[in-house]
Amino acid sequence: MSINLNGLYVISDDILTPKETILIQVKEALEGGATIVQLRDKTSSDEEIEKLVLDLQELCRKYKALFVLNDRVELAIKLQCDGLHVGRSDHHRVEEIRKEYKGILGISCYGNLQLAKEMQDKGADYVAFGSFFPSLTKPNAAVVNKEVIKNAKKELNIPVCVIGGITSKNANILINEGANMLAVISDIWKSKNIKKKCEEYTNILKGK
């Protein structure tokens, strides 16, 4: 499949996208134009989410979207997930992961451009910066200066994802700095109409 590392990147949440409804919610997001979907499950065991991972990946493929599994390196390798995203706890083993994992690899770099350059050199397919605004999902996350996006676009050869407190009202600020992907959690899943909210972002990203 051809991978488009641009557009609306929706990330699941243990509370806002419970297992009972996550597939329906993700389908609505995909119908609204989401191009990337990340499963971020901080509570279940690998065994408990194995079927969900495969179901989400299949659903994303139907919509020609990228499915990304958060943090669970061994499971992503075992199930041959299309995408894997890792953060601080795995930075030290990115080279080792890259040797074993063949899909799209994304790395959280917070506000650190030097780290992003290192991760690019070690095989990252995209990097994520944030939080750019106070975040409901990670209330203790440090707020990052948006200058890092502009600088990253000058110095990196890979796409840039932005995250943290993004809403349809402030998204343009980050797009104007050059962000390729908008990663959104609360503003999507708390919406009464997920599809419509995703369409709103899709139109913002297209400059409509």
C-alpha positions in Angstrom: 0.0 0.0 0.0 1.2 3.5 -0.7 1.6 5.4 2.6 0.5 9.0 2.9 2.1 10.6 5.9 -0.1 13.7 5.7 -3.4 14.7 7.1 -5.5 14.0 10.1 -4.0 11.5 12.6 -6.5 10.2 15.1 -5.3 8.6 18.3 -7.5 6.3 20.5 -7.9 6.8 24.2 -8.7 4.2 26.9 -11.6 6.2 28.2 -12.9 8.1 25.1 -12.7 5.1 22.7 -13.6 2.0 24.8 -13.2 -1.4 23.3 -17.0 -1.8 22.9 -17.3 1.1 20.5 -13.8 1.8 19.2 -14.3 0.1 15.8 -17.5 2.1 15.2 -15.8 5.4 16.3 -12.7 4.7 14.1 -14.9 3.9 11.1 -16.7 7.3 11.5 -13.3 9.0 11.7 -12.1 7.3 8.5 -15.4 8.2 6.8 -14.6 11.8 7.8 -11.2 11.7 6.1 -8.8 10.6 8.8 -5.6 9.2 7.0 -3.8 7.7 10.0 -5.3 5.9 13.1 -3.2 5.0 16.2 -4.2 2.5 18.8 -2.9 3.8 22.1 -3.9 1.4 24.8 -2.1 1.9 28.2 -4.1 -0.7 30.2 -4.6 -4.0 28.3 -2.1 -6.9 27.8 -0.8 -7.7 24.3 -3.0 -10.8 24.3 -6.1 -8.8 25.1 -5.7 -6.4 22.2 -4.3 -8.8 19.5 -7.7 -9.3 17.8 -8.5 -5.5 18.0 -5.2 -4.6 16.4 -5.9 -6.9 13.5 -9.5 -5.7 13.2 -8.4 -2.0 13.2 -5.6 -2.7 10.7 -8.1 -4.4 8.3 -10.6 -1.5 8.7 -7.8 1.1 8.0 -6.7 -0.8 4.9 -10.3 -0.7 3.6 -10.1 3.1 3.7 -6.5 3.2 2.5 -5.5 4.7 5.8 -2.4 3.8 7.9 -2.9 1.9 11.1 -0.3 2.6 13.8 0.2 0.7 17.1 1.6 2.7 20.0 4.5 1.5 22.0 4.0 -2.3 21.7 7.1 -3.1 19.7 7.0 -6.9 20.0 3.3 -7.1 19.1 3.7 -4.8 16.1 6.5 -7.1 14.8 4.5 -10.3 15.5 1.3 -9.0 13.8 3.2 -7.1 11.0 1.4 -3.9 11.8 1.6 -1.3 9.0 2.7 1.4 11.6 4.4 1.6 15.0 4.9 4.6 17.1 7.3 4.8 20.1 8.3 7.3 22.7 10.9 8.1 25.2 11.1 4.6 26.8 12.2 3.1 23.4 14.5 5.8 22.1 17.6 3.8 23.1 16.6 0.9 21.0 15.4 2.5 17.8 18.2 1.0 15.7 17.4 -2.5 17.0 13.7 -2.0 16.4 14.4 -0.7 12.8 16.2 -4.0 12.0 13.3 -6.1 13.0 10.3 -4.0 12.2 9.5 -3.4 8.6 6.6 -1.0 8.7 6.2 2.8 9.1 8.1 3.9 12.3 7.1 7.1 14.1 8.9 8.6 17.1 7.9 11.1 19.7 10.6 13.8 20.0 8.6 16.3 22.2 10.4 19.6 21.6 13.8 18.3 20.8 15.0 18.9 17.2 18.4 17.3 17.8 16.8 14.1 19.0 14.5 14.2 15.9 17.7 14.4 13.7 19.1 11.4 15.5 15.9 9.4 15.1 15.8 10.3 11.4 19.3 8.9 11.0 18.3 5.7 12.8 15.4 5.0 10.5 12.3 6.9 11.6 9.8 7.5 8.9 8.3 10.5 10.7 8.7 12.4 14.0 6.1 13.9 16.3 6.5 17.1 18.3 4.3 18.4 21.1 2.5 19.3 23.2 1.8 22.6 21.5 -1.2 23.5 23.6 -2.3 22.4 27.1 -3.5 18.8 26.6 -6.4 17.1 28.3 -4.9 13.7 27.6 -1.5 14.6 29.0 -2.1 17.5 31.4 1.5 17.4 32.7 3.1 17.5 29.3 5.4 20.5 28.7 4.2 23.0 26.1 6.6 23.2 23.2 7.4 26.3 21.2 5.9 26.1 17.7 9.2 27.3 16.2 10.4 23.7 16.4 8.0 22.8 13.5 9.5 25.4 11.1 13.0 24.5 12.1 12.3 20.8 11.7 10.8 21.4 8.2 14.1 23.0 7.2 16.4 20.5 8.8 14.7 17.1 8.4 13.8 15.1 5.3 10.9 13.2 6.9 7.3 14.4 7.7 6.5 16.1 10.9 3.5 15.3 13.1 2.2 17.7 15.8 0.3 16.7 18.9 -1.1 18.2 22.1 -4.3 20.1 22.8 -5.1 20.5 19.1 -8.6 21.6 18.2 -10.2 22.7 14.9 -9.9 26.3 16.2 -6.1 26.3 16.7 -5.1 23.7 14.0 -4.3 26.4 11.4 -1.5 27.8 13.6 0.4 24.5 13.3 -0.4 23.9 9.7 0.9 27.3 8.8 4.2 26.4 10.5 4.5 23.4 8.1 3.1 20.5 10.0 2.3 17.5 7.8 0.1 15.6 10.3 -2.3 16.8 13.0 -2.6 14.2 15.8 -5.9 14.7 17.6 -7.5 12.8 20.5 -10.0 14.7 22.7 -11.4 17.1 20.1 -12.4 14.2 17.8 -13.7 11.6 20.3 -15.6 14.1 22.5 -17.4 15.4 19.4 -21.1 14.5 19.1 -20.5 13.8 15.4 -17.1 12.2 14.8 -17.4 12.1 11.0 -18.4 15.7 10.8 -15.6 16.8 13.1 -13.0 14.8 11.0 -14.4 16.4 7.8 -13.8 19.8 9.5 -10.2 19.0 10.0 -9.8 17.5 6.5 -11.1 20.7 5.1 -8.7 22.8 7.3 -5.8 20.7 6.1 -6.8 21.1 2.5 -6.9 24.9 3.1 -10.7 25.2 2.5 
